[in-house]
Amino acid sequence: MDSLPLYRQLAARYVDAIHTGSLKQGDRLPSLRSLMRLHAISLSTALQLCRAMESDGWVEARDRSGYFVRRPRRLAIAPMEEPLTVLPPDPAQYVGIHARVSDFVVRGRTAGDTLNFAIARGAPQLYPAEALRNAMTRALRHKPELLTSATPQKGNAQFRAVLTQRSLRIGMTIPPDEVLVTNDCIEALNLALRAVTQPGDTVAVESPTFYGLLQVLESLGLRALEIPTSPQTGISIEALELALQAYDNVKAVAVVPHLQNPLGSVMPDAHKQRLAQLCERHGIPVIEDDSYSELVDSETPLRALKSWDRTGNVIYCASLHKILAPGLRLGWITAGRWHARVEMLKYAQTRNNEDLAQLAAGEFMGTGSYDRHLRRLREHLGRQREQTTEAIANYFPAGTRLNLPRGGLQLWLELPERIGANALFEAALAERIQIAPGAMFSNSGRFDHYLRINCGWPYSPAIDAGLKRLGELAAQCCAAARRAA
């Protein structure tokens, strides 16, 4: 927090006061002169404080009267309902989603220049490009033979040492030799699944889940068993227990405990502990994708699910793709009791990763600049999520529901009156706007009236206009659905 501009630090205090009820809707903020006196700040800083809160939707300016607390419309939008967890699990199925996802992706690419709400990453300007470029220059200066030398099999030792040091903050104690660098998290997931399953096996996954995981399962000839997942607390442990009783061929459980994609849920520590213990009891490995935890709005790092692992039963996968450098495609895996098998699979599949990116990332991550970058990134994303959520509340039809995640890059929306998100995708693409419809995230058909919206780009008039038009198209789809009924 101390790295934020002073006006942002003070604005955060007043937002906290609104959250706790100390300041209520309609209350007047202290005058500019009072703010200057209370906080020993300049007039310019007092104005920045008030204008930032106004821009974020917390207060409104009234002519010659000052700034008054308002209730952002995003706080009035209905939250999503919790999933039913007492029903028998759906039959496990060969995934069969690749053609559907490919169709959405290809059509989006061939549409040309579009306003893209379908992606799940941040804008390039949110990442420390200059610092990474300088780190690469220093690495080449110190080791001019770097690009013409063979690379280490497990990955760069300096980079792996930084990863293990930082893993202590999330409750994991891992020797550097048990960290294997991968091509982003998607390769780590591939390796983990190949290590613990055979074609025809069943893997329990969250529902909805990241479509890339469903594509990987399909490519490996695996069945997906979708487990109901809460927008707030993640995968239902009760539903998973029922599934393990009903199916004897579940060979792995794959989860994203923190800012689950697409829901944005954050699993409480008690849930993570129960999940680790349940799977250990059944002898079923857990594959943890921890790509998003650094984006949770918390100064206190969240414990990894693997921190409750006592037998090497949790395979931990992570990546820098969302949090530091999308262009480097750097990920890693620590595979517990499957370490030797994963290492050999990696060697057979893709061999070693190049060294330069690892040296640059390792140098940057070993300094305080990395944590300062993460704080700034969370601040920017928080503001962008709030602005996007406010626009959805203003522009989308009544009855729209959404989650309000504790961080991250995206929002998960439920459209009213069961509007088909595929129809909205078609209408939006015709106007050069891309969305990610819910059909990409499940085989069950339960999420065909949902969509995922990216919040990774700084809010702009173009984004506001795009969301407004998307809301109008959703209203048109809603009216068409009523006429058809």
C-alpha positions, 0 to 999 in steps of 0.5 A, a space after each residue: 500500500 505504501 508504494 501507492 500515490 498518497 491520494 490513492 492511499 487516502 482514497 482507500 481509507 475512505 472506501 474502507 469507511 464506506 464498506 464498513 458503514 462509517 460513511 453511508 450513502 448520501 453522507 458528505 465527504 470532508 471539504 477540500 479544506 478539511 481534507 487538507 487540514 486533516 491529512 496535511 496535504 496540498 489542495 492538489 492532493 485533496 482534489 486528486 483524492 476526491 476525483 479518484 473516488 468519483 472516477 471509481 464510482 464511490 462519490 458524486 460531485 454536487 454543484 457548490 456542495 462538495 462530494 457525496 457518497 453514492 452507491 455504485 450500481 455494481 454493488 446493487 447487481 445481483 450475485 450469482 447463485 450457489 450451485 446445487 451439490 446434492 445431486 448425483 454427479 453427471 456422467 464422466 464423458 470424453 470431452 469433445 470440446 476442442 472443435 467448439 473452442 477452435 470454432 470460437 477462436 478461429 472466428 475471432 481471429 479471422 474477424 480482424 481488428 476487434 474489441 476483444 473482451 474474450 482474452 484473459 490477460 493484462 495490457 502490455 503496459 501493465 508489465 515491467 517491459 523496460 526492467 526485463 529488457 535491461 535484465 536481459 541485456 545485463 545477462 547477455 553482457 555477463 554471459 555472451 555465450 548464453 544463446 549459443 550454449 546448451 541449457 540446463 535440463 531442469 531450468 536455470 538454477 538462479 531462476 529455480 532458486 528464486 521460485 523456491 524462496 518465494 514459495 516459502 511465502 505460500 507455505 511450501 518448502 521445496 528444494 530447487 532440484 524439485 522445480 522443473 521449468 516449463 513452457 507456461 502453465 499449460 505444459 505443466 498441466 500436460 505433464 502432470 496429467 500424462 504422469 498420473 493418467 492413461 487414456 480412458 481415465 477420468 479426471 474430476 474438474 471444476 464446473 465451469 473450468 478453463 477451456 484450455 484444460 478441457 482441450 488438454 483432457 480431450 487431446 490425451 483421451 481422458 474423460 472429464 467429470 465436472 464437479 459443481 463449483 461455487 463462485 465464492 469458495 471454489 470446488 464443492 468438496 461435498 460434491 467431489 466426495 459424492 463423485 468419488 463414491 460413484 466413480 471408481 475410475 477418477 485418477 486425478 482432481 484438477 483445480 485452480 484454488 485462487 481466482 478460478 478461471 472463469 468464476 474468480 472464486 478463492 478457496 478458503 484455507 479450510 477447503 484447501 486442507 479438506 481437499 488435500 486430505 480427501 484426495 490423499 485418503 483416496 489415493 487420488 493426485 491433486 493437480 493445482 494450477 496456481 497461476 493467479 494467486 498473486 493477483 488476489 487483492 491481499 497484502 498477505 500471500 495466500 497459502 498454496 493447496 500444496 502447503 497441506 500436502 504431506 505425502 507428495 500427492 499434490 502436483 503444483 503448477 504455476 506461471 508468470 504469464 498473467 502476473 509478470 510477462 505474457 511474452 516469456 511463456 515461463 511456467 514451472 511444476 513441482 510434482 511431488 512423488 511423480 517428480 522423476 516421471 514428470 522430468 522424463 516426460 518433459 525431456 521426451 516432449 520438449 527438452 529444455 527451456 531457453 535460458 535468457 528469459 529465466 535469467 531476466 525473470 529471476 533477476 527481477 523477481 529477486 528484488 523488491 521491484 517485483 513486489 512493487 510491480 505486483 502491488 501496482 498491477 493489483 491496483 490497476 486491475 482493481 480499478 479496471 474491474 470496478 469500472 467494468 462492473 459499473 458499466 455492466 450494471 449501467 448497460 446490461 439488461 435487468 436480471 444480469 448477475 455477476 461475481 465480484 471477485 477478490 482480484 484478477 483479470 475477468 468477470 463471469 456474467 449470467 445473462 437474464 432470461 437464459 439468453 444464449 451467450 452463443 447468440 450474443 457472441 454472433 451478434 457481437 462479432 458482427 459488430 467487431 466485439 469479441 466475448 468468451 461464451 460460457 459454452 467454451 467452459 463446460 460440456 454440461 450445457 449448464 453455462 450456455 447463458 453465461 459469458 466471461 469478460 476481460 478487465 485487463 485493459 485500462 478502461 477507455 472510451 472505446 471499452 465503455 462504448 463496447 460494453 454499452 453496445 454489448 449491453 444493447 445487443 444482450 437486451 435485443 437477444 432478450 427481447 428476441 427470446 421473449 418473442 420466441 417464447 
